[in-house]
Amino acid sequence: MNKLAVVAAGGTGGHLFPAQALAETLAARGWRIVLATDERGALYADKFPAEERLALSAATAKSGDPIGMLKAGIVVMQGVGQAKAAFKRLDPAVVVGFGGYPALPALLAAVGQKRPTVIHEQNAVLGRVNRYLAPKVNEVACAFPTLELAKPAVKARAHVVGNPVRPAIRALYDVPYLPPEVQLRILVTGGSQGARLLSELIPEAVAKLPEDLRGRLKVFQQARAESMEGARKIYRNAMVECEVAPFFRDMAGYLRQAHLVIGRAGASTCCELAVAGRPSILIPLKIAADDHQRFNARQLEEAGAAAVCLEDELTVDAMAGALNALLKDPERLGRMAAGARKVATPDAAEKLADLVEKTAR
């Protein structure tokens, strides 16, 4: 029987997409996969190559809330018990965690049973759950060469493997970036948090661009359902061709044709932009834990691949000015695309899979 890996991840796309990329790579090498996540994770797991999904009890609480932390601790320990029982039945050769509180019970159970463990940090800042787990697990992998808030001992043994991306995104690494000639295509992504700002501000900024520039634009924008019609109306009045939807399933297809991407600075977004080699304007989510999105964006900014706009400095006029400067300079867009590729790790899933196999018993 083939070896089995339990992949544990929090219930957001930022955790689940890299976990899925690793799972697909391991499955291609003959591994069996079991996914441990929560109900939110099920929304992103429809294509996850797992023979079984473990729904483990998990909870989180804010620091400084002793009652909430006590309640969360009780729930997590229930999840640990569930995971230990499942692991006795499944006997995984390795347990891999991708952060997020739903991953905590699985990793604690594995550590308690002395099973091989690996954690992967997608962001440039070590997350709360991974900070707690890092001293306890066998191996620590990370996406960015910087690992903020990690203790020196953890940084010293961390393996920089990059962020695993889905195969369709990985394929874009081999597709050259062609600077715009006539039509200018902008992709606007929102992310799961704070999308209202982009949904409402970007159309207003585009409407302020010079008429000759607006006539060349086609905008593909993710927007909240309640903001979609308002965005479409602004684009129509500005004579800008647009496609506005709450979610784009074929993200690789939209990235392939984009000349410029505007979005948040989540780990998956930043690493996918690097692999795809696409210039970007990034707006880090101000309320992101430990300000991790600003640190994520820094690598692309320092490579000359992204312009970074902080929320406190973001206005319609500022965004319009940034767009105008970039869209009128195709040579700069080309240089930004090349800069993004220089910091890409297209084989991150393979590198992480190698580490997982080396760690497994």
C-alpha positions as CSV (number, residue, x, y, z in Angstrom):
1,M,0.0,0.0,0.0
2,N,1.2,3.5,-0.9
3,K,2.3,5.8,1.9
4,L,-0.3,8.2,3.2
5,A,0.2,11.9,4.0
6,V,-2.2,14.0,6.1
7,V,-2.3,17.6,4.8
8,A,-3.8,20.0,7.4
9,A,-4.7,23.6,6.4
10,G,-6.8,26.5,7.5
11,G,-10.1,27.1,5.7
12,T,-9.0,29.9,3.3
13,G,-7.7,29.9,-0.3
14,G,-4.4,31.2,1.0
15,H,-3.9,28.0,3.0
16,L,-5.8,25.5,0.8
17,F,-4.3,26.4,-2.7
18,P,-0.7,25.7,-1.7
19,A,-1.8,22.6,0.2
20,Q,-3.6,21.4,-2.9
21,A,-0.5,22.0,-5.0
22,L,1.6,19.9,-2.7
23,A,-1.1,17.2,-2.5
24,E,-1.2,17.0,-6.3
25,T,2.5,16.7,-6.5
26,L,2.6,13.9,-3.8
27,A,-0.3,12.1,-5.5
28,A,1.6,12.1,-8.8
29,R,4.5,10.4,-6.9
30,G,2.1,7.7,-5.7
31,W,1.1,9.0,-2.3
32,R,-2.3,8.8,-0.8
33,I,-3.7,12.0,0.7
34,V,-6.1,12.8,3.5
35,L,-7.1,16.5,4.1
36,A,-7.7,17.9,7.5
37,T,-9.5,21.3,7.5
38,D,-12.8,23.0,8.6
39,E,-16.1,23.6,6.9
40,R,-14.8,26.8,5.3
41,G,-12.0,24.7,3.7
42,A,-14.6,22.6,2.0
43,L,-15.5,25.5,-0.2
44,Y,-11.9,25.4,-1.7
45,A,-11.4,21.7,-1.6
46,D,-13.7,20.5,-4.4
47,K,-10.7,19.5,-6.5
48,F,-8.4,18.5,-3.6
49,P,-6.9,15.0,-4.4
50,A,-7.9,13.5,-1.0
51,E,-9.4,10.1,-0.4
52,E,-10.9,11.4,2.9
53,R,-11.5,14.7,4.7
54,L,-11.1,15.0,8.4
55,A,-13.3,17.6,10.0
56,L,-11.5,18.2,13.3
57,S,-12.8,20.5,16.1
58,A,-10.9,23.7,16.2
59,A,-11.3,27.3,17.4
60,T,-9.4,30.5,17.8
61,A,-9.5,33.4,20.3
62,K,-8.2,36.9,20.5
63,S,-5.1,37.6,22.7
64,G,-6.2,39.2,25.9
65,D,-9.4,37.3,26.1
66,P,-8.8,34.6,28.8
67,I,-12.3,33.2,28.7
68,G,-12.3,32.9,24.9
69,M,-8.8,31.4,25.0
70,L,-9.9,28.8,27.5
71,K,-12.9,27.9,25.5
72,A,-10.9,27.7,22.3
73,G,-8.3,25.5,24.1
74,I,-11.0,23.0,25.1
75,V,-12.3,22.8,21.5
76,V,-8.7,22.3,20.2
77,M,-8.0,19.5,22.6
78,Q,-11.2,17.8,21.4
79,G,-9.8,18.1,17.9
80,V,-6.5,16.7,19.0
81,G,-8.3,13.6,20.4
82,Q,-10.2,13.2,17.1
83,A,-7.0,13.5,15.2
84,K,-5.2,10.9,17.3
85,A,-8.0,8.4,16.8
86,A,-8.0,9.0,13.1
87,F,-4.2,8.7,12.9
88,K,-4.3,5.4,14.7
89,R,-6.6,4.2,11.9
90,L,-4.8,5.8,9.0
91,D,-1.2,5.5,10.2
92,P,0.1,8.5,8.2
93,A,3.8,8.5,7.3
94,V,3.9,12.3,7.7
95,V,1.6,15.1,8.7
96,V,2.1,18.5,6.8
97,G,0.6,21.7,8.2
98,F,-0.1,24.9,6.3
99,G,-1.1,27.1,9.1
100,G,-4.5,28.4,10.2
101,Y,-6.2,27.3,13.4
102,P,-7.9,24.3,11.8
103,A,-4.4,22.8,11.2
104,L,-3.5,23.0,14.9
105,P,-5.2,19.8,16.2
106,A,-3.7,17.6,13.5
107,L,-0.2,18.8,14.1
108,L,-0.5,18.6,17.9
109,A,-1.8,15.1,17.6
110,A,1.1,14.1,15.3
111,V,3.7,15.6,17.6
112,G,2.1,13.8,20.5
113,Q,2.3,10.5,18.7
114,K,5.8,11.2,17.5
115,R,4.9,11.1,13.9
116,P,7.0,13.0,11.3
117,T,5.8,16.5,10.9
118,V,6.4,19.4,8.5
119,I,4.9,22.9,8.5
120,H,4.9,25.4,5.7
121,E,4.5,29.1,6.1
122,Q,3.1,30.9,3.1
123,N,3.6,34.5,4.3
124,A,6.7,36.5,4.9
125,V,5.7,36.7,8.6
126,L,5.4,33.4,10.6
127,G,1.8,33.1,11.5
128,R,0.4,32.6,14.9
129,V,-0.3,28.8,14.7
130,N,3.0,28.1,12.9
131,R,4.9,30.2,15.5
132,Y,3.5,27.9,18.2
133,L,4.2,24.8,16.2
134,A,7.6,25.6,14.8
135,P,9.7,24.5,17.8
136,K,7.8,21.2,18.1
137,V,7.8,19.9,14.5
138,N,10.6,18.1,12.6
139,E,10.9,20.5,9.7
140,V,9.9,24.1,8.9
141,A,9.5,25.3,5.3
142,C,8.7,28.8,4.1
143,A,7.8,30.7,1.0
144,F,9.9,33.9,1.5
145,P,13.6,34.3,2.3
146,T,12.6,36.5,5.2
147,L,10.6,35.0,8.0
148,E,9.5,37.8,10.3
149,L,8.6,37.1,14.0
150,A,10.4,33.7,13.8
151,K,12.8,33.0,16.6
152,P,16.5,32.8,15.5
153,A,16.6,29.0,16.0
154,V,13.6,28.6,13.7
155,K,15.0,30.9,11.0
156,A,18.3,29.0,11.1
157,R,16.6,25.7,10.2
158,A,13.9,26.9,7.9
159,H,13.9,25.6,4.3
160,V,13.1,28.3,1.8
161,V,11.1,26.4,-0.9
162,G,8.7,29.0,-2.2
163,N,5.0,28.9,-2.3
164,P,3.4,25.9,-4.1
165,V,1.1,27.1,-6.9
166,R,-1.5,25.3,-8.9
167,P,-0.4,23.6,-12.1
168,A,-2.3,26.0,-14.3
169,I,-0.5,29.0,-12.7
170,R,2.9,27.1,-12.9
171,A,2.4,26.7,-16.6
172,L,2.4,30.6,-17.0
173,Y,6.1,30.6,-16.0
174,D,6.8,29.4,-19.6
175,V,4.5,32.0,-21.2
176,P,6.3,35.3,-22.1
177,Y,4.9,38.6,-21.0
178,L,4.0,40.7,-24.0
179,P,3.7,44.5,-23.2
180,P,0.5,46.2,-24.4
181,E,0.2,47.5,-27.9
182,V,-3.4,48.6,-28.5
183,Q,-5.7,47.1,-25.9
184,L,-4.7,47.4,-22.3
185,R,-6.0,44.6,-20.0
186,I,-6.2,45.1,-16.3
187,L,-7.1,42.3,-13.8
188,V,-8.4,43.4,-10.4
189,T,-8.5,40.8,-7.7
190,G,-10.1,41.3,-4.3
191,G,-9.2,38.5,-2.0
192,S,-11.5,37.2,0.7
193,Q,-11.1,40.3,3.0
194,G,-11.3,44.0,2.4
195,A,-12.5,43.6,-1.1
196,R,-15.0,46.5,-0.7
197,L,-12.2,49.1,-1.0
198,L,-11.0,47.8,-4.3
199,S,-14.5,47.1,-5.6
200,E,-15.5,50.8,-5.2
201,L,-12.2,52.7,-5.6
202,I,-10.7,51.1,-8.7
203,P,-13.6,51.9,-11.0
204,E,-13.6,55.5,-9.8
205,A,-9.8,55.8,-10.4
206,V,-10.1,54.2,-13.9
207,A,-12.9,56.7,-14.7
208,K,-10.4,59.6,-14.0
209,L,-7.9,58.4,-16.6
210,P,-7.6,60.4,-19.9
211,E,-10.2,59.6,-22.5
212,D,-7.8,58.2,-25.0
213,L,-6.4,55.8,-22.4
214,R,-9.9,54.7,-21.2
215,G,-10.8,53.8,-24.8
216,R,-8.0,51.2,-24.9
217,L,-8.9,49.5,-21.6
218,K,-10.6,46.2,-20.8
219,V,-11.0,45.6,-17.1
220,F,-11.6,42.2,-15.5
221,Q,-12.6,42.9,-11.9
222,Q,-13.5,40.7,-8.9
223,A,-16.0,42.6,-6.8
224,R,-18.4,42.0,-3.9
225,A,-21.9,41.1,-5.0
226,E,-23.3,44.3,-3.5
227,S,-20.7,46.4,-5.4
228,M,-20.9,44.8,-8.8
229,E,-23.7,46.9,-10.4
230,G,-22.1,50.1,-9.1
231,A,-18.8,49.2,-10.6
232,R,-20.4,48.3,-13.9
233,K,-22.2,51.6,-14.0
234,I,-19.0,53.6,-13.5
235,Y,-17.2,51.7,-16.2
236,R,-20.1,52.1,-18.6
237,N,-20.3,55.8,-18.0
238,A,-16.5,56.1,-18.5
239,M,-16.8,54.1,-21.8
240,V,-14.6,51.3,-20.4
241,E,-15.1,47.7,-21.5
242,C,-15.4,45.5,-18.4
243,E,-16.2,42.1,-16.9
244,V,-17.2,42.2,-13.3
245,A,-17.8,39.1,-11.3
246,P,-17.6,38.0,-7.6
247,F,-15.1,35.2,-8.4
248,F,-12.9,34.1,-11.4
249,R,-12.5,30.4,-11.4
250,D,-10.0,30.4,-14.3
251,M,-7.5,32.7,-12.6
252,A,-4.7,31.4,-14.8
253,G,-6.6,32.3,-17.9
254,Y,-7.1,35.9,-16.7
255,L,-3.5,36.2,-15.5
256,R,-2.3,35.0,-18.9
257,Q,-4.0,37.9,-20.7
258,A,-3.4,40.6,-18.1
259,H,-1.0,43.5,-18.8
260,L,-1.3,44.8,-15.2
261,V,-2.8,43.2,-12.0
262,I,-4.2,45.2,-9.1
263,G,-4.9,43.4,-5.8
264,R,-4.1,42.6,-2.2
265,A,-0.7,41.2,-1.2
266,G,-1.7,37.8,0.1
267,A,1.0,35.2,-0.1
268,S,-0.6,33.2,-2.9
269,T,-1.3,36.4,-4.9
270,C,2.3,37.6,-4.6
271,C,3.8,34.2,-5.5
272,E,1.4,33.6,-8.4
273,L,2.3,37.1,-9.8
274,A,6.0,36.2,-9.6
275,V,5.5,32.8,-11.3
276,A,3.2,34.3,-14.0
277,G,5.6,37.3,-14.4
278,R,3.0,40.0,-14.3
279,P,3.5,43.6,-13.2
280,S,1.2,44.7,-10.3
281,I,-0.1,47.4,-8.1
282,L,-0.5,45.9,-4.6
283,I,-2.6,47.3,-1.7
284,P,-1.7,45.3,1.4
285,L,-4.6,44.6,3.7
286,K,-4.2,47.0,6.6
287,I,-5.9,44.7,9.1
288,A,-3.9,41.6,8.1
289,A,-2.4,39.8,11.2
290,D,1.1,41.2,12.0
291,D,0.9,43.4,8.9
292,H,2.1,40.3,6.9
293,Q,0.7,41.5,3.6
294,R,3.1,44.5,3.6
295,F,6.0,42.2,4.1
296,N,4.7,39.9,1.4
297,A,4.6,42.8,-1.0
298,R,8.1,43.9,-0.2
299,Q,9.9,41.2,-2.2
300,L,8.1,42.2,-5.4
301,E,8.5,45.9,-4.7
302,E,12.3,45.5,-4.2
303,A,12.5,43.5,-7.4
304,G,10.9,46.4,-9.3
305,A,7.9,44.2,-10.1
306,A,5.2,46.0,-8.1
307,A,4.1,49.4,-7.0
308,V,2.8,49.2,-3.4
309,C,0.1,51.5,-2.2
310,L,-0.7,51.5,1.5
311,E,-4.4,51.9,2.5
312,D,-3.8,55.0,4.6
313,E,-2.3,56.7,1.6
314,L,-4.8,55.3,-1.0
315,T,-7.1,57.8,-2.7
316,V,-8.9,57.8,-6.0
317,D,-6.5,60.4,-7.3
318,A,-3.5,58.5,-6.1
319,M,-4.6,55.3,-7.8
320,A,-5.5,57.1,-11.0
321,G,-2.0,58.7,-11.1
322,A,-0.3,55.3,-10.5
323,L,-2.4,53.7,-13.3
324,N,-1.8,56.6,-15.7
325,A,2.0,56.4,-15.2
326,L,2.2,52.6,-15.7
327,L,-0.3,52.2,-18.5
328,K,1.5,54.9,-20.6
329,D,4.9,53.2,-20.2
330,P,4.8,49.7,-21.8
331,E,8.6,49.4,-21.4
332,R,8.3,49.8,-17.7
333,L,5.6,47.2,-17.6
334,G,7.9,44.8,-19.4
335,R,10.7,45.5,-16.9
336,M,8.3,44.9,-14.0
337,A,7.3,41.6,-15.5
338,A,10.9,40.5,-15.8
339,G,11.5,41.6,-12.2
340,A,8.6,39.4,-11.0
341,R,10.1,36.4,-12.8
342,K,13.4,36.9,-11.1
343,V,12.0,36.2,-7.7
344,A,9.7,33.3,-8.7
345,T,10.0,29.8,-7.5
346,P,8.0,27.8,-10.1
347,D,9.1,24.4,-8.7
348,A,8.1,25.2,-5.1
349,A,5.6,22.2,-4.9
350,E,8.4,19.8,-6.0
351,K,10.8,21.3,-3.5
352,L,8.3,21.0,-0.7
353,A,7.4,17.5,-1.7
354,D,11.1,16.5,-1.6
355,L,11.3,17.8,1.9
356,V,8.1,15.9,2.9
357,E,9.4,12.7,1.5
358,K,12.7,13.1,3.2
359,T,11.0,13.7,6.5
360,A,8.4,10.9,6.2
361,R,9.1,7.5,7.9
